[in-house]
Amino acid sequence: MITDEGTFLVDINQFIAQIRELESILQSYEVSSVSQLKQKIDRRELPEHPTYEDYLDALHLFDSLKEKKSIILQNVEGVNLDKYE
């Protein structure tokens, strides 16, 4: 059972917004992952400033997305559909 529908919807909306923000950062550097962005910085293929700050933002977004995904899945897994058969 979803305990708080309002919070659940906020979590989903935040999840979607964070995915879009992460994708925007990665696309601006023409990479497909946070680790690829870090590799390009380390190899000096991209300037350290402001790329490293964007990398930190992307890393934070990625970590937040993993946590939010876990919360969303816990809510969804808690829904017992068997009772509706």
C-alpha positions in Angstrom: 0.0 0.0 0.0 1.3 3.5 -0.8 1.3 5.2 2.5 1.3 8.8 1.4 0.2 9.4 -2.2 1.2 13.0 -2.2 4.8 12.2 -1.1 4.9 9.4 -3.6 3.9 11.7 -6.5 6.5 14.3 -5.4 9.2 11.6 -5.3 8.3 10.5 -8.9 8.3 14.1 -10.1 11.6 14.8 -8.5 13.0 11.6 -9.9 12.0 12.7 -13.4 13.3 16.2 -13.0 16.7 14.9 -11.7 17.0 12.5 -14.6 16.4 15.4 -17.0 19.0 17.5 -15.2 21.5 14.7 -15.2 21.0 14.0 -18.9 21.4 17.7 -19.6 24.8 17.9 -17.9 26.0 14.7 -19.6 24.7 15.8 -23.1 26.5 19.2 -22.7 29.8 17.3 -22.5 28.8 14.7 -25.1 29.1 11.8 -22.7 26.7 9.1 -21.7 27.6 8.5 -18.0 29.0 10.2 -14.9 32.1 7.9 -15.0 32.8 8.8 -18.7 32.7 12.5 -17.7 35.2 11.9 -14.9 37.5 9.9 -17.3 37.5 12.8 -19.8 38.4 15.2 -17.0 41.2 13.0 -15.8 42.6 12.6 -19.3 42.4 16.4 -19.8 40.1 16.0 -22.7 37.8 18.5 -21.0 38.8 21.6 -19.1 38.8 21.1 -15.3 36.8 24.3 -14.7 33.8 24.3 -14.7 33.6 20.7 -15.8 34.7 19.3 -12.4 31.9 21.3 -10.7 29.4 19.9 -13.2 30.8 16.4 -12.6 30.2 16.8 -8.9 26.6 17.9 -9.6 26.1 14.9 -11.9 27.6 12.6 -9.3 25.3 14.0 -6.6 22.3 13.7 -9.0 23.2 10.1 -9.8 23.5 9.2 -6.1 20.2 10.9 -5.3 18.5 9.1 -8.2 19.6 5.7 -6.9 18.2 6.6 -3.4 15.0 8.0 -4.8 14.5 4.9 -7.1 14.9 2.6 -4.1 12.2 4.6 -2.2 9.8 4.6 -5.2 10.3 0.8 -5.7 9.7 0.1 -2.0 6.4 2.0 -2.3 5.4 0.2 -5.5 6.4 -3.2 -4.1 4.3 -2.6 -1.0 1.1 -2.5 -3.2 -0.7 -5.8 -2.9 -2.5 -6.3 -6.2 -3.6 -9.9 -5.2 -6.5 -8.4 -3.2 -8.0 -7.0 -6.4 -8.2 -10.4 -8.3 
